[in-house]
Amino acid sequence: MTFNLEEGDLIFPEVDKNKLLGDIVVSVETAQRQANNLNHNLEKELAILLIHGLLHLIGYDHEEDRDNKIMQVKENEILDTFDL
């Protein structure tokens, strides 16, 4: 789960290294269950969930099909960077 610290819908905030955007909370038990269902390891699932949460904090969402596709491409680009 991602909790944005900004009020309202903030779309692509200016990222400042000293600015706190919000919190990301991950249930390790749920991540393990999802990893098992998807036939990959816990490390990969945690990375996927963290990346997904970070993208939400900087303004991405997946409410609409178009936005979902854009977010998935971004997630995959970042995962590929880490060779996951």
C-alpha positions in Angstrom: 0.0 0.0 0.0 1.2 3.5 -0.8 0.3 6.5 1.3 1.0 9.8 -0.4 1.8 12.7 2.0 0.6 15.3 -0.5 -3.0 16.4 -0.3 -5.2 15.7 -3.4 -4.1 14.1 -6.6 -0.5 15.1 -7.2 0.6 14.3 -10.7 4.4 13.9 -11.2 5.7 16.0 -8.3 9.0 17.7 -8.6 11.3 15.2 -7.0 13.6 16.7 -4.4 16.1 14.5 -2.6 15.1 16.1 0.7 11.4 15.8 0.2 9.4 12.9 1.7 6.7 11.8 -0.8 5.0 9.2 1.3 5.1 5.7 2.7 5.1 2.3 1.1 3.8 -0.6 3.3 4.3 -4.2 2.1 3.0 -7.3 3.7 5.8 -9.9 3.4 3.3 -12.7 4.0 1.1 -11.5 1.1 4.2 -10.9 -1.1 5.4 -14.5 -0.4 1.9 -15.8 -1.4 1.9 -13.8 -4.6 5.5 -14.9 -5.4 4.5 -18.5 -5.0 1.4 -18.0 -7.2 3.5 -16.3 -9.9 6.4 -18.9 -9.6 9.1 -16.4 -8.7 11.0 -15.7 -5.5 10.2 -13.3 -2.7 13.0 -11.0 -3.6 11.5 -10.3 -7.0 8.0 -9.9 -5.7 9.2 -7.4 -3.1 11.1 -5.5 -5.8 7.9 -5.4 -7.9 5.8 -4.1 -5.0 8.4 -1.5 -4.1 8.7 -0.2 -7.7 4.9 -0.2 -8.0 4.6 1.9 -4.8 7.3 4.3 -5.9 5.6 4.9 -9.2 2.3 5.7 -7.4 4.2 8.2 -5.2 5.4 10.0 -8.3 2.1 10.2 -10.0 1.5 7.0 -12.0 -1.7 5.1 -11.6 -3.6 2.2 -13.3 -7.2 3.3 -13.1 -7.6 3.4 -16.9 -6.4 0.8 -19.3 -4.1 3.3 -21.0 -2.6 4.3 -17.7 -2.2 0.7 -16.6 -0.2 -0.1 -19.8 2.1 3.0 -19.2 2.7 2.0 -15.6 3.4 -1.6 -16.5 6.0 -0.5 -19.1 7.7 1.7 -16.5 7.7 -1.1 -13.9 9.3 -3.5 -16.5 11.9 -0.9 -17.5 13.0 -0.5 -13.8 12.9 -4.3 -13.2 15.1 -4.9 -16.2 17.6 -2.3 -14.8 18.0 -4.6 -11.8 17.9 -7.8 -13.9 14.9 -9.1 -12.1 
